[in-house]
Amino acid sequence: MDTFLAVLFVIICVLLIIVVLLQKGRGGGIGAAFGGSSSSAFGTRTGDVFTWVTIVLTALFLLLAIGATVAYRPAPQEVAAPMFNPPPGPITDPIAVSIGCHSPGATIYYTLDGSEPTQKSLQYRRQPVPVEPGQVLKAKAFRRSWADSKVAVAEYPRPGAQPTTTQEGPEGPATGPASKPSSGPTTGAAGTSSAPTSPGSAPGTQPAGPAQPTTRPA
């Protein structure tokens, strides 16, 4: 669409130049372009074809000029995101936070309740913002004819107040190491340790050794 508009605009400009030159060839110059003579800017011969052609081309030229201005308008520049000083971090006492923006002429709005700032929020007027421990400061910059900035977030938690996160892997939530089974001898009810038994022996008894031969005196 933009290419078609540009080509049409160039064609109208060329045709308008040709018509004006033809009017000049008739001896009237610019005055003849509207049906007059060299001594009058606007003549009385309204039925002249060149007069109507010139009027139509001039109207088209103006309309296309306005349309091209709107179509080829550059995209609005985005306002830079606000910055905080001191930077976000744990605090133990109330502090005063300054907010700045690199875009000149930008107006900054902020909130302390966690909501997104709008042009109806509190306006930053170069006075440091008092922040209590545990509060979240959000700021956004605006400028006329510019795109709004991104929301800048500064968290000032109490020391040691870290957000609780749950990390889940492919096999479910991660848990601590399980206890390993004991490989040593177990203790029975009476407090005695039971040694491993050999096949065929009763539980809790020591396996009998090889039988010693007995000798009788002669």
Z-matrix of the N, CA and C atoms (Angstrom, degrees):
N
C 1 1.470
C 2 1.529 1 110.88
N 3 1.314 2 117.20 1 -41.02
C 4 1.463 3 120.11 2 179.91
C 5 1.527 4 111.33 3 -65.79
N 6 1.349 5 116.30 4 -38.63
C 7 1.468 6 119.35 5 178.56
C 8 1.524 7 111.17 6 -65.85
N 9 1.325 8 116.16 7 -42.73
C 10 1.475 9 119.93 8 178.06
C 11 1.516 10 110.73 9 -61.38
N 12 1.311 11 117.78 10 -41.55
C 13 1.460 12 121.07 11 179.83
C 14 1.521 13 111.16 12 -64.69
N 15 1.322 14 117.25 13 -39.12
C 16 1.461 15 120.05 14 179.79
C 17 1.523 16 111.70 15 -67.84
N 18 1.350 17 116.24 16 -42.41
C 19 1.473 18 119.77 17 179.36
C 20 1.520 19 110.69 18 -64.75
N 21 1.332 20 116.47 19 -43.01
C 22 1.472 21 119.72 20 179.38
C 23 1.522 22 111.49 21 -63.63
N 24 1.325 23 116.35 22 -37.62
C 25 1.457 24 120.26 23 178.91
C 26 1.530 25 110.71 24 -64.11
N 27 1.328 26 117.68 25 -41.50
C 28 1.462 27 121.01 26 179.03
C 29 1.524 28 110.85 27 -65.65
N 30 1.342 29 117.05 28 -40.39
C 31 1.476 30 120.57 29 179.22
C 32 1.518 31 111.17 30 -62.81
N 33 1.334 32 116.86 31 -43.78
C 34 1.469 33 120.56 32 179.34
C 35 1.526 34 110.33 33 -62.96
N 36 1.321 35 117.51 34 -40.47
C 37 1.459 36 120.44 35 179.24
C 38 1.530 37 110.94 36 -62.83
N 39 1.351 38 117.07 37 -42.92
C 40 1.469 39 120.53 38 -179.91
C 41 1.528 40 110.62 39 -65.15
N 42 1.324 41 117.11 40 -43.89
C 43 1.467 42 120.32 41 179.34
C 44 1.523 43 111.50 42 -63.56
N 45 1.321 44 116.30 43 -39.84
C 46 1.460 45 119.01 44 179.37
C 47 1.525 46 111.28 45 -65.08
N 48 1.322 47 117.14 46 -38.66
C 49 1.461 48 120.25 47 177.37
C 50 1.530 49 110.77 48 -64.81
N 51 1.330 50 116.69 49 -41.75
C 52 1.471 51 120.30 50 179.96
C 53 1.522 52 110.88 51 -63.44
N 54 1.321 53 117.43 52 -43.55
C 55 1.470 54 120.54 53 -179.30
C 56 1.520 55 110.54 54 -63.99
N 57 1.338 56 116.78 55 -41.29
C 58 1.464 57 119.38 56 179.07
C 59 1.530 58 110.76 57 -64.13
N 60 1.340 59 116.59 58 -39.77
C 61 1.463 60 119.52 59 178.42
C 62 1.530 61 111.00 60 -66.11
N 63 1.341 62 117.81 61 -37.77
C 64 1.456 63 120.15 62 176.78
C 65 1.517 64 111.08 63 -65.44
N 66 1.320 65 116.28 64 -38.19
C 67 1.463 66 119.12 65 177.00
C 68 1.524 67 110.79 66 -64.73
N 69 1.319 68 116.26 67 -37.57
C 70 1.454 69 119.34 68 178.12
C 71 1.514 70 111.12 69 -66.67
N 72 1.340 71 117.17 70 -33.87
C 73 1.451 72 120.15 71 178.14
C 74 1.506 73 113.16 72 -65.88
N 75 1.327 74 115.70 73 -22.91
C 76 1.462 75 118.73 74 177.50
C 77 1.521 76 111.76 75 -80.20
N 78 1.321 77 117.66 76 -4.86
C 79 1.461 78 120.33 77 175.42
C 80 1.498 79 114.01 78 99.59
N 81 1.310 80 117.84 79 5.10
C 82 1.457 81 118.23 80 -175.78
C 83 1.505 82 114.31 81 -109.65
N 84 1.348 83 118.62 82 -13.96
C 85 1.456 84 120.35 83 -178.48
C 86 1.517 85 110.67 84 65.42
N 87 1.327 86 115.80 85 -141.86
C 88 1.463 87 121.20 86 -179.11
C 89 1.523 88 111.01 87 -68.04
N 90 1.315 89 117.08 88 -33.80
C 91 1.467 90 119.73 89 178.34
C 92 1.506 91 111.50 90 -62.95
N 93 1.333 92 117.76 91 -37.25
C 94 1.459 93 120.00 92 179.74
C 95 1.513 94 111.86 93 -70.58
N 96 1.326 95 117.36 94 -21.55
C 97 1.447 96 119.72 95 178.63
C 98 1.511 97 111.57 96 -63.82
N 99 1.328 98 117.64 97 -23.20
C 100 1.458 99 122.04 98 177.09
C 101 1.526 100 111.57 99 -109.74
N 102 1.326 101 116.04 100 21.31
C 103 1.457 102 119.89 101 173.94
C 104 1.502 103 115.40 102 89.69
N 105 1.311 104 119.04 103 9.02
C 106 1.458 105 120.50 104 -178.45
C 107 1.511 106 111.19 105 -102.57
N 108 1.279 107 116.15 106 -162.24
C 109 1.453 108 122.89 107 178.21
C 110 1.511 109 108.52 108 -119.48
N 111 1.305 110 115.18 109 -174.70
C 112 1.462 111 118.52 110 -177.14
C 113 1.505 112 112.46 111 -67.07
N 114 1.319 113 119.10 112 -16.04
C 115 1.452 114 121.82 113 -178.02
C 116 1.510 115 112.88 114 -101.70
N 117 1.307 116 118.27 115 -1.62
C 118 1.455 117 121.13 116 -177.85
C 119 1.522 118 109.22 117 -138.64
N 120 1.329 119 116.11 118 133.29
C 121 1.459 120 120.05 119 179.91
C 122 1.513 121 111.35 120 -71.42
N 123 1.316 122 119.06 121 -36.07
C 124 1.455 123 123.79 122 180.00
C 125 1.519 124 108.63 123 -128.87
N 126 1.332 125 115.79 124 113.25
C 127 1.453 126 120.16 125 -178.77
C 128 1.513 127 111.92 126 -87.65
N 129 1.328 128 116.15 127 -174.38
C 130 1.465 129 121.79 128 -178.11
C 131 1.514 130 112.46 129 -103.48
N 132 1.336 131 118.33 130 -2.75
C 133 1.465 132 121.02 131 -178.58
C 134 1.532 133 109.20 132 -86.10
N 135 1.304 134 118.01 133 80.26
C 136 1.461 135 123.62 134 -176.59
C 137 1.506 136 112.69 135 -76.35
N 138 1.323 137 118.23 136 -14.14
C 139 1.445 138 120.06 137 -178.29
C 140 1.505 139 114.53 138 -86.98
N 141 1.301 140 117.07 139 1.91
C 142 1.452 141 120.72 140 -179.19
C 143 1.530 142 109.09 141 -68.18
N 144 1.334 143 117.28 142 134.36
C 145 1.457 144 122.27 143 -178.64
C 146 1.524 145 111.18 144 -65.37
N 147 1.307 146 116.79 145 -41.14
C 148 1.462 147 120.01 146 -179.08
C 149 1.516 148 111.73 147 -62.52
N 150 1.294 149 116.22 148 -30.23
C 151 1.461 150 119.49 149 178.87
C 152 1.521 151 110.60 150 -64.27
N 153 1.328 152 116.98 151 -48.76
C 154 1.464 153 120.64 152 -179.09
C 155 1.526 154 111.93 153 -68.76
N 156 1.327 155 116.50 154 -36.43
C 157 1.463 156 118.87 155 177.52
C 158 1.536 157 110.21 156 -63.56
N 159 1.306 158 116.09 157 -41.95
C 160 1.463 159 119.48 158 179.98
C 161 1.518 160 111.62 159 -65.51
N 162 1.325 161 116.33 160 -40.75
C 163 1.467 162 119.91 161 179.69
C 164 1.535 163 110.83 162 -63.85
N 165 1.328 164 116.20 163 -43.99
C 166 1.469 165 119.88 164 -179.69
C 167 1.520 166 110.98 165 -64.89
N 168 1.326 167 116.70 166 -45.16
C 169 1.457 168 119.48 167 179.84
C 170 1.523 169 111.97 168 -64.61
N 171 1.319 170 116.51 169 -36.79
C 172 1.469 171 119.19 170 177.66
C 173 1.523 172 111.22 171 -65.01
N 174 1.331 173 116.68 172 -42.30
C 175 1.467 174 120.49 173 178.26
C 176 1.526 175 111.39 174 -63.35
N 177 1.341 176 115.75 175 -43.44
C 178 1.464 177 119.18 176 177.41
C 179 1.524 178 111.42 177 -63.53
N 180 1.316 179 116.23 178 -38.29
C 181 1.464 180 120.08 179 179.04
C 182 1.530 181 110.75 180 -61.45
N 183 1.327 182 116.98 181 -43.83
C 184 1.467 183 120.44 182 -179.87
C 185 1.526 184 111.56 183 -66.15
N 186 1.334 185 116.59 184 -42.51
C 187 1.459 186 120.13 185 -179.74
C 188 1.530 187 111.32 186 -64.76
N 189 1.331 188 115.90 187 -43.42
C 190 1.462 189 119.19 188 179.08
C 191 1.520 190 111.89 189 -68.06
N 192 1.309 191 117.23 190 -32.36
C 193 1.467 192 119.80 191 177.61
C 194 1.527 193 110.61 192 -65.37
N 195 1.338 194 115.91 193 -42.23
C 196 1.468 195 119.27 194 177.45
C 197 1.526 196 110.67 195 -66.58
N 198 1.344 197 116.56 196 -43.52
C 199 1.458 198 119.60 197 179.20
C 200 1.516 199 112.94 198 -62.90
N 201 1.329 200 116.69 199 -39.34
C 202 1.467 201 119.76 200 178.59
C 203 1.520 202 111.54 201 -67.07
N 204 1.310 203 116.81 202 -35.03
C 205 1.464 204 119.82 203 177.60
C 206 1.521 205 111.27 204 -63.43
N 207 1.344 206 116.18 205 -40.80
C 208 1.464 207 119.88 206 179.59
C 209 1.522 208 111.10 207 -73.23
N 210 1.338 209 116.94 208 -41.95
C 211 1.472 210 120.29 209 -175.55
C 212 1.518 211 112.37 210 -69.45
N 213 1.307 212 117.59 211 -36.61
C 214 1.460 213 120.68 212 -176.12
C 215 1.519 214 112.46 213 -98.31
N 216 1.328 215 116.11 214 19.80
C 217 1.458 216 118.56 215 177.08
C 218 1.525 217 109.15 216 -70.58
N 219 1.322 218 118.83 217 130.66
C 220 1.475 219 120.02 218 -178.32
C 221 1.520 220 111.14 219 -67.29
N 222 1.325 221 115.09 220 154.52
C 223 1.463 222 120.60 221 179.36
C 224 1.528 223 109.60 222 -64.98
N 225 1.330 224 116.51 223 144.01
C 226 1.473 225 118.41 224 -178.86
C 227 1.519 226 111.63 225 -64.94
N 228 1.303 227 115.35 226 142.16
C 229 1.459 228 121.06 227 179.55
C 230 1.517 229 109.74 228 -77.11
N 231 1.328 230 116.05 229 142.90
C 232 1.472 231 120.56 230 -178.24
C 233 1.522 232 110.36 231 -86.71
N 234 1.322 233 114.94 232 138.63
C 235 1.458 234 120.88 233 178.24
C 236 1.525 235 109.06 234 -71.78
N 237 1.320 236 116.42 235 141.60
C 238 1.460 237 120.94 236 179.25
C 239 1.524 238 110.36 237 -66.91
N 240 1.315 239 116.27 238 147.17
C 241 1.461 240 121.77 239 -179.63
C 242 1.528 241 110.12 240 -69.38
N 243 1.328 242 117.92 241 143.37
C 244 1.474 243 120.36 242 178.96
C 245 1.527 244 111.91 243 -65.28
N 246 1.340 245 114.59 244 159.59
C 247 1.462 246 122.25 245 178.59
C 248 1.531 247 108.38 246 -125.99
N 249 1.343 248 115.41 247 155.15
C 250 1.454 249 121.16 248 -175.82
C 251 1.531 250 110.28 249 -119.21
N 252 1.325 251 114.91 250 145.04
C 253 1.453 252 122.09 251 176.67
C 254 1.534 253 108.66 252 -143.52
N 255 1.339 254 118.12 253 116.17
C 256 1.461 255 129.03 254 4.13
C 257 1.527 256 112.59 255 -72.05
N 258 1.326 257 116.80 256 158.93
C 259 1.464 258 119.79 257 -178.44
C 260 1.521 259 111.37 258 -67.96
N 261 1.330 260 117.51 259 164.71
C 262 1.469 261 120.62 260 -178.79
C 263 1.525 262 111.58 261 -61.36
N 264 1.337 263 115.25 262 149.26
C 265 1.452 264 121.12 263 179.36
C 266 1.511 265 110.54 264 166.34
N 267 1.337 266 117.72 265 169.48
C 268 1.468 267 120.92 266 179.62
C 269 1.528 268 111.39 267 -64.16
N 270 1.323 269 116.28 268 141.13
C 271 1.463 270 122.23 269 177.95
C 272 1.530 271 108.74 270 -136.10
N 273 1.314 272 115.04 271 152.33
C 274 1.468 273 120.88 272 177.85
C 275 1.513 274 112.32 273 -107.00
N 276 1.319 275 118.07 274 -24.55
C 277 1.459 276 122.73 275 -178.63
C 278 1.525 277 109.22 276 -126.83
N 279 1.334 278 118.45 277 159.82
C 280 1.473 279 120.96 278 176.22
C 281 1.522 280 111.01 279 -60.16
N 282 1.319 281 116.48 280 142.42
C 283 1.454 282 122.00 281 -179.67
C 284 1.529 283 109.12 282 -131.10
N 285 1.317 284 116.09 283 166.75
C 286 1.463 285 123.32 284 175.97
C 287 1.524 286 108.25 285 -110.22
N 288 1.324 287 116.62 286 122.17
C 289 1.457 288 122.62 287 -175.21
C 290 1.526 289 109.22 288 -108.00
N 291 1.320 290 116.27 289 129.19
C 292 1.462 291 121.71 290 174.92
C 293 1.525 292 109.34 291 -95.67
N 294 1.341 293 116.20 292 144.67
C 295 1.460 294 122.60 293 -179.31
C 296 1.519 295 108.56 294 -119.44
N 297 1.322 296 116.84 295 132.63
C 298 1.462 297 121.71 296 179.41
C 299 1.514 298 111.66 297 -131.40
N 300 1.348 299 115.60 298 166.23
C 301 1.465 300 121.81 299 179.64
C 302 1.523 301 108.33 300 -149.46
N 303 1.344 302 116.30 301 136.28
C 304 1.461 303 120.75 302 -178.64
C 305 1.526 304 112.50 303 -76.01
N 306 1.326 305 119.26 304 -19.87
C 307 1.464 306 121.61 305 -178.94
C 308 1.525 307 109.39 306 -79.31
N 309 1.338 308 118.57 307 121.01
C 310 1.467 309 119.84 308 -179.42
C 311 1.524 310 111.01 309 -69.65
N 312 1.316 311 115.48 310 143.69
C 313 1.456 312 120.73 311 177.35
C 314 1.512 313 114.63 312 78.83
N 315 1.331 314 118.52 313 7.47
C 316 1.466 315 121.13 314 -179.22
C 317 1.525 316 109.95 315 -83.29
N 318 1.319 317 116.14 316 146.37
C 319 1.458 318 123.07 317 176.71
C 320 1.520 319 108.57 318 -107.49
N 321 1.328 320 117.21 319 130.06
C 322 1.456 321 122.73 320 -174.61
C 323 1.524 322 109.57 321 -105.45
N 324 1.331 323 115.34 322 134.07
C 325 1.465 324 122.52 323 174.11
C 326 1.526 325 107.98 324 -121.81
N 327 1.339 326 116.82 325 146.71
C 328 1.458 327 120.17 326 -175.35
C 329 1.525 328 110.84 327 -141.23
N 330 1.335 329 115.27 328 162.82
C 331 1.462 330 123.11 329 175.49
C 332 1.520 331 108.82 330 -137.79
N 333 1.336 332 115.24 331 158.36
C 334 1.456 333 122.05 332 177.46
C 335 1.525 334 112.32 333 -123.90
N 336 1.341 335 116.63 334 3.92
C 337 1.468 336 120.19 335 -177.79
C 338 1.524 337 112.56 336 -104.36
N 339 1.338 338 118.38 337 8.85
C 340 1.450 339 121.54 338 179.16
C 341 1.507 340 115.20 339 90.44
N 342 1.340 341 118.85 340 -6.55
C 343 1.459 342 121.34 341 179.73
C 344 1.521 343 110.57 342 -82.90
N 345 1.344 344 115.96 343 161.90
C 346 1.463 345 120.66 344 -179.68
C 347 1.528 346 110.26 345 -77.15
N 348 1.314 347 118.14 346 131.44
C 349 1.473 348 120.03 347 -178.80
C 350 1.527 349 112.29 348 -67.14
N 351 1.311 350 116.84 349 143.09
C 352 1.453 351 124.78 350 172.92
C 353 1.530 352 107.97 351 -130.73
N 354 1.324 353 115.29 352 -178.78
C 355 1.464 354 119.16 353 178.65
C 356 1.528 355 112.43 354 -73.69
N 357 1.327 356 116.97 355 -2.59
C 358 1.465 357 121.26 356 173.54
C 359 1.521 358 112.07 357 -99.61
N 360 1.325 359 117.30 358 -1.09
C 361 1.462 360 121.07 359 178.93
C 362 1.527 361 109.90 360 -80.47
N 363 1.336 362 115.64 361 -175.99
C 364 1.461 363 120.85 362 178.88
C 365 1.522 364 109.92 363 -67.09
N 366 1.335 365 116.47 364 133.21
C 367 1.463 366 121.00 365 -179.31
C 368 1.524 367 109.61 366 -92.71
N 369 1.325 368 114.95 367 133.72
C 370 1.453 369 120.17 368 177.50
C 371 1.526 370 109.24 369 -80.36
N 372 1.322 371 116.08 370 122.64
C 373 1.467 372 121.72 371 -175.56
C 374 1.532 373 110.84 372 -118.45
N 375 1.329 374 115.99 373 45.08
C 376 1.461 375 122.73 374 177.16
C 377 1.522 376 112.57 375 61.96
N 378 1.325 377 117.58 376 17.81
C 379 1.443 378 122.50 377 173.50
C 380 1.523 379 108.11 378 -106.35
N 381 1.338 380 119.43 379 129.96
C 382 1.468 381 120.43 380 -179.88
C 383 1.529 382 111.47 381 -55.93
N 384 1.326 383 115.02 382 143.38
C 385 1.457 384 121.30 383 -177.77
C 386 1.520 385 108.77 384 -92.78
N 387 1.348 386 119.29 385 124.07
C 388 1.467 387 120.05 386 177.02
C 389 1.524 388 110.49 387 -72.83
N 390 1.327 389 115.96 388 129.16
C 391 1.467 390 122.49 389 -177.69
C 392 1.512 391 108.79 390 -125.21
N 393 1.330 392 115.94 391 130.71
C 394 1.454 393 122.28 392 177.45
C 395 1.527 394 110.07 393 -91.66
N 396 1.340 395 117.56 394 155.95
C 397 1.471 396 119.28 395 175.69
C 398 1.525 397 111.12 396 -59.78
N 399 1.332 398 116.27 397 131.99
C 400 1.455 399 121.72 398 -179.16
C 401 1.518 400 114.49 399 95.82
N 402 1.322 401 118.38 400 -5.00
C 403 1.465 402 120.92 401 -179.94
C 404 1.529 403 111.15 402 -88.22
N 405 1.346 404 114.46 403 156.97
C 406 1.468 405 122.29 404 177.84
C 407 1.525 406 107.71 405 -117.69
N 408 1.316 407 116.65 406 121.17
C 409 1.467 408 122.85 407 -179.66
C 410 1.523 409 109.25 408 -100.78
N 411 1.334 410 116.31 409 124.12
C 412 1.460 411 122.16 410 177.39
C 413 1.523 412 108.72 411 -120.12
N 414 1.347 413 116.50 412 139.97
C 415 1.461 414 121.40 413 -178.04
C 416 1.528 415 109.35 414 -138.90
N 417 1.339 416 115.09 415 150.69
C 418 1.466 417 121.95 416 178.92
C 419 1.518 418 108.24 417 -147.10
N 420 1.347 419 116.61 418 138.66
C 421 1.463 420 121.91 419 -176.74
C 422 1.524 421 110.26 420 -106.79
N 423 1.328 422 116.27 421 142.87
C 424 1.460 423 123.16 422 -179.34
C 425 1.531 424 108.67 423 -129.97
N 426 1.338 425 114.93 424 148.71
C 427 1.462 426 121.46 425 173.23
C 428 1.520 427 108.40 426 -151.97
N 429 1.297 428 115.85 427 141.00
C 430 1.458 429 121.23 428 -177.17
C 431 1.530 430 110.57 429 -63.49
N 432 1.332 431 115.69 430 134.81
C 433 1.465 432 124.98 431 179.67
C 434 1.524 433 112.40 432 70.08
N 435 1.324 434 117.80 433 7.49
C 436 1.464 435 122.01 434 176.66
C 437 1.521 436 108.64 435 -114.83
N 438 1.329 437 116.11 436 155.61
C 439 1.462 438 120.50 437 174.47
C 440 1.531 439 109.37 438 -73.90
N 441 1.332 440 116.18 439 141.33
C 442 1.467 441 120.86 440 -178.83
C 443 1.527 442 110.68 441 -61.92
N 444 1.298 443 115.38 442 150.63
C 445 1.462 444 120.16 443 179.68
C 446 1.528 445 110.33 444 -76.55
N 447 1.318 446 115.41 445 169.27
C 448 1.464 447 120.77 446 172.81
C 449 1.521 448 109.23 447 -75.20
N 450 1.321 449 115.44 448 156.94
C 451 1.463 450 120.66 449 -179.91
C 452 1.527 451 108.84 450 -77.57
N 453 1.317 452 116.02 451 124.56
C 454 1.460 453 122.22 452 176.28
C 455 1.521 454 109.00 453 -95.85
N 456 1.328 455 116.56 454 131.05
C 457 1.466 456 122.47 455 -175.49
C 458 1.523 457 108.82 456 -119.13
N 459 1.335 458 115.46 457 131.94
C 460 1.471 459 121.83 458 177.02
C 461 1.520 460 108.04 459 -129.44
N 462 1.337 461 116.16 460 117.90
C 463 1.460 462 121.59 461 179.15
C 464 1.525 463 108.98 462 -102.26
N 465 1.331 464 115.56 463 133.48
C 466 1.463 465 122.43 464 178.78
C 467 1.531 466 108.70 465 -124.68
N 468 1.352 467 117.19 466 75.28
C 469 1.464 468 119.84 467 -176.60
C 470 1.523 469 111.52 468 -77.21
N 471 1.319 470 114.29 469 168.55
C 472 1.459 471 119.88 470 172.43
C 473 1.529 472 109.77 471 -73.28
N 474 1.313 473 117.77 472 153.17
C 475 1.471 474 119.17 473 -179.43
C 476 1.524 475 111.25 474 -59.88
N 477 1.325 476 115.50 475 133.49
C 478 1.452 477 120.96 476 178.96
C 479 1.501 478 114.79 477 84.40
N 480 1.330 479 118.90 478 -5.97
C 481 1.464 480 121.28 479 179.59
C 482 1.510 481 108.96 480 -88.31
N 483 1.317 482 115.49 481 87.49
C 484 1.451 483 121.39 482 179.74
C 485 1.522 484 109.12 483 -99.38
N 486 1.332 485 117.71 484 141.53
C 487 1.460 486 119.82 485 178.67
C 488 1.519 487 111.17 486 -65.55
N 489 1.319 488 115.53 487 140.47
C 490 1.454 489 121.22 488 179.38
C 491 1.517 490 109.88 489 -84.60
N 492 1.307 491 116.41 490 122.78
C 493 1.455 492 120.75 491 -179.28
C 494 1.509 493 109.52 492 -122.09
N 495 1.311 494 116.38 493 145.54
C 496 1.457 495 123.08 494 177.95
C 497 1.504 496 108.48 495 -115.37
N 498 1.304 497 116.71 496 119.46
C 499 1.457 498 121.99 497 -179.82
C 500 1.515 499 108.66 498 -101.21
N 501 1.302 500 116.55 499 122.88
C 502 1.448 501 122.21 500 -179.74
C 503 1.510 502 109.91 501 -113.45
N 504 1.330 503 115.39 502 128.55
C 505 1.445 504 120.65 503 177.99
C 506 1.508 505 110.66 504 -95.86
N 507 1.323 506 117.83 505 -169.77
C 508 1.460 507 120.63 506 -179.69
C 509 1.519 508 113.06 507 -63.51
N 510 1.388 509 117.78 508 -25.16
C 511 1.451 510 120.32 509 -177.01
C 512 1.520 511 112.09 510 -104.53
N 513 1.328 512 117.61 511 21.97
C 514 1.451 513 120.38 512 177.38
C 515 1.509 514 111.60 513 102.06
N 516 1.364 515 116.92 514 -173.96
C 517 1.463 516 120.34 515 -178.21
C 518 1.506 517 111.90 516 -60.69
N 519 1.322 518 117.07 517 143.81
C 520 1.463 519 122.01 518 178.65
C 521 1.510 520 109.79 519 -74.79
N 522 1.315 521 117.37 520 137.19
C 523 1.459 522 123.17 521 179.36
C 524 1.513 523 109.22 522 -123.75
N 525 1.368 524 116.34 523 171.25
C 526 1.449 525 121.41 524 -179.95
C 527 1.512 526 111.06 525 -74.51
N 528 1.318 527 118.24 526 169.86
C 529 1.473 528 121.69 527 -178.93
C 530 1.509 529 110.86 528 -66.18
N 531 1.333 530 116.18 529 135.90
C 532 1.463 531 120.89 530 179.19
C 533 1.515 532 109.65 531 -76.63
N 534 1.384 533 115.85 532 154.14
C 535 1.458 534 120.52 533 -179.45
C 536 1.524 535 109.88 534 -72.66
N 537 1.310 536 115.96 535 138.38
C 538 1.448 537 120.60 536 -178.86
C 539 1.517 538 110.00 537 -84.73
N 540 1.325 539 118.63 538 141.43
C 541 1.472 540 119.69 539 178.43
C 542 1.514 541 110.77 540 -67.45
N 543 1.336 542 114.82 541 144.66
C 544 1.471 543 120.21 542 -178.61
C 545 1.520 544 109.50 543 -75.51
N 546 1.317 545 115.90 544 132.94
C 547 1.455 546 120.89 545 179.90
C 548 1.515 547 112.52 546 -99.59
N 549 1.339 548 118.34 547 -2.00
C 550 1.451 549 121.06 548 -178.54
C 551 1.513 550 111.40 549 -83.85
N 552 1.282 551 117.18 550 -178.97
C 553 1.472 552 120.73 551 178.70
C 554 1.502 553 111.13 552 -67.02
N 555 1.316 554 116.37 553 143.55
C 556 1.450 555 122.32 554 -179.66
C 557 1.501 556 109.79 555 -91.33
N 558 1.315 557 115.59 556 157.24
C 559 1.456 558 121.60 557 -178.04
C 560 1.509 559 109.08 558 -107.14
N 561 1.249 560 116.61 559 130.31
C 562 1.452 561 120.98 560 -179.97
C 563 1.505 562 111.63 561 -79.10
N 564 1.369 563 114.28 562 -171.83
C 565 1.457 564 119.48 563 -177.15
C 566 1.505 565 111.39 564 -68.51
N 567 1.336 566 117.75 565 -32.94
C 568 1.462 567 120.33 566 -177.55
C 569 1.509 568 112.86 567 -85.86
N 570 1.344 569 118.03 568 2.08
C 571 1.458 570 121.04 569 177.59
C 572 1.483 571 113.52 570 89.13
N 573 1.331 572 118.63 571 5.73
C 574 1.454 573 120.87 572 178.39
C 575 1.494 574 109.34 573 -96.85
N 576 1.298 575 115.98 574 146.04
C 577 1.445 576 120.49 575 -179.72
C 578 1.504 577 109.05 576 -86.74
N 579 1.285 578 115.42 577 139.90
C 580 1.457 579 121.27 578 179.20
C 581 1.506 580 108.92 579 -103.68
N 582 1.300 581 116.18 580 124.41
C 583 1.455 582 121.05 581 -179.79
C 584 1.503 583 108.82 582 -84.12
N 585 1.311 584 117.62 583 158.87
C 586 1.454 585 119.65 584 177.94
C 587 1.514 586 109.54 585 -61.83
N 588 1.309 587 116.15 586 140.40
C 589 1.462 588 123.32 587 -176.74
C 590 1.492 589 109.24 588 -101.36
N 591 1.322 590 114.05 589 153.26
C 592 1.451 591 119.74 590 177.19
C 593 1.499 592 109.62 591 -90.26
N 594 1.291 593 118.02 592 161.11
C 595 1.454 594 119.28 593 -179.66
C 596 1.504 595 111.15 594 -60.79
N 597 1.337 596 114.91 595 136.34
C 598 1.440 597 121.86 596 177.50
C 599 1.498 598 114.87 597 90.18
N 600 1.299 599 119.57 598 -7.35
C 601 1.462 600 121.96 599 179.52
C 602 1.503 601 110.14 600 -99.13
N 603 1.305 602 116.00 601 154.66
C 604 1.459 603 120.14 602 -179.04
C 605 1.508 604 109.61 603 -73.01
N 606 1.319 605 116.76 604 149.57
C 607 1.454 606 118.66 605 179.33
C 608 1.513 607 111.23 606 -63.84
N 609 1.306 608 116.50 607 141.71
C 610 1.455 609 121.63 608 175.74
C 611 1.499 610 114.37 609 84.25
N 612 1.341 611 120.82 610 2.38
C 613 1.465 612 123.18 611 179.16
C 614 1.500 613 109.51 612 -113.23
N 615 1.337 614 114.36 613 150.35
C 616 1.446 615 119.72 614 178.53
C 617 1.511 616 109.76 615 -78.81
N 618 1.296 617 119.27 616 141.60
C 619 1.461 618 119.90 617 179.02
C 620 1.519 619 110.87 618 -67.79
N 621 1.340 620 115.59 619 138.08
C 622 1.479 621 120.20 620 -178.73
C 623 1.510 622 110.50 621 -73.06
N 624 1.323 623 115.88 622 141.73
C 625 1.461 624 120.30 623 179.18
C 626 1.520 625 110.83 624 -81.02
N 627 1.303 626 117.29 625 -179.37
C 628 1.469 627 120.19 626 179.73
C 629 1.527 628 111.50 627 -66.33
N 630 1.361 629 119.62 628 142.66
C 631 1.475 630 124.31 629 -177.10
C 632 1.524 631 110.06 630 -69.47
N 633 1.352 632 114.97 631 132.94
C 634 1.463 633 121.14 632 179.09
C 635 1.541 634 109.13 633 -88.55
N 636 1.299 635 117.75 634 133.79
C 637 1.494 636 118.75 635 179.11
C 638 1.521 637 111.23 636 -68.31
N 639 1.341 638 115.07 637 138.81
C 640 1.492 639 121.52 638 178.93
C 641 1.526 640 110.34 639 -99.11
N 642 1.325 641 115.34 640 140.19
C 643 1.466 642 120.73 641 178.72
C 644 1.524 643 109.81 642 -118.23
N 645 1.276 644 117.55 643 141.10
C 646 1.457 645 122.77 644 179.05
C 647 1.546 646 108.64 645 -104.33
N 648 1.320 647 115.96 646 142.62
C 649 1.472 648 117.28 647 178.65
C 650 1.527 649 110.56 648 -69.39
N 651 1.273 650 118.05 649 145.21
C 652 1.484 651 122.08 650 -178.67
C 653 1.508 652 110.28 651 -74.27
